[in-house]
Amino acid sequence: QQQVRQSPQSLTVWEGETAILNCSYEDSTFDYFPWYWQFPRESPALLIAIRPVSNKKEDGRFTIFFNKREKKLSLHITDSQPGDSATYFCAASDSNYQLIWGSGTKLIIKP
Amino acid sequence: AQTIHQWPVAEIKAVGSPLSLGCTIKGKSSPNLYWYWQATGGTLQQLFYSITVGQVESVVQLNLSASRPKDDQFILSTEKLLLSHSGFYLCAWTGQDTQYFGPGTRLLVL
C-alpha cells in the first residue's frame, strides 16, 4: 500500500521559473514531513521539513506549503537554478521514526 | 558531530557469491540505524532497521540479512547474491526525527 504519493514523476522548468513538486499522504497520524534531494551518484540529503502545526515552511528559495485537511503538501522552488536539478523525495514519518517514502520527482532546470 | 561511514564504496560481484556491507556511525550513542536499497533511478526501499545492539527488524528482506554486532555498527549480508541485488545500498541513522544517510555502497552483480 503506497501511503505517500508524489507528482509529477518528472518536471522540466526554465532557469528562473518556479518549480512546484507535489506530495500527498493517506495516514493522518503522520507528524513529520521531510523533503530530500538526491543528486546523481550521491546519497539523499535533507532539504527542508515541516510539521502539521505549520502550514508553511520557508528556507531561502525553498518553501513547503502544507494542507492538513486535504493531506497534501507541495515544495515550491523559486528562481530555479541549474544546480537545483536533482531527484526530490517527499517522505512522512510516524512516531516510530520510520519514514515512508514517495517515489520521487526528477527535476530538470534548463538554463 | 556525527559521521557515518559505509564500506566498501563499490563492489562488483558474481551471482551466487557472498556479500557483506558495513556501516559505522561515530559521535552518536545508541542510534536507530536503517538499511535502504535503491535501484538505479528508483525510489528508496527500506530493508531493515535496528534500535539497539543485537536487535534487527526486517521490513523487506530481498534474500538479505542484517545484524547489529555493536552499538555503532550495522552489517548487511547474504550468502548468495542474485542479479536483482544490484543497486545502491544506503545506511542511515535518526537524529531528531530526521534520517541522515551515509555515502552509500554501489553494488553490481554480474
HADDOCK unambig.tbl for C-alpha pairs under 7 A between the chains (distance, minus, plus):
assign (segid A and resid 42 and name CA) (segid B and resid 103 and name CA) 6.79 0.50 0.50
assign (segid A and resid 43 and name CA) (segid B and resid 101 and name CA) 6.46 0.50 0.50
assign (segid A and resid 43 and name CA) (segid B and resid 102 and name CA) 6.88 0.50 0.50
assign (segid A and resid 43 and name CA) (segid B and resid 103 and name CA) 5.59 0.50 0.50
assign (segid A and resid 43 and name CA) (segid B and resid 104 and name CA) 6.35 0.50 0.50
assign (segid A and resid 44 and name CA) (segid B and resid 101 and name CA) 6.57 0.50 0.50
assign (segid A and resid 45 and name CA) (segid B and resid 100 and name CA) 6.98 0.50 0.50
assign (segid A and resid 45 and name CA) (segid B and resid 101 and name CA) 6.97 0.50 0.50
assign (segid A and resid 97 and name CA) (segid B and resid 97 and name CA) 6.05 0.50 0.50
assign (segid A and resid 101 and name CA) (segid B and resid 44 and name CA) 6.74 0.50 0.50
assign (segid A and resid 103 and name CA) (segid B and resid 43 and name CA) 4.95 0.50 0.50
assign (segid A and resid 104 and name CA) (segid B and resid 43 and name CA) 6.39 0.50 0.50
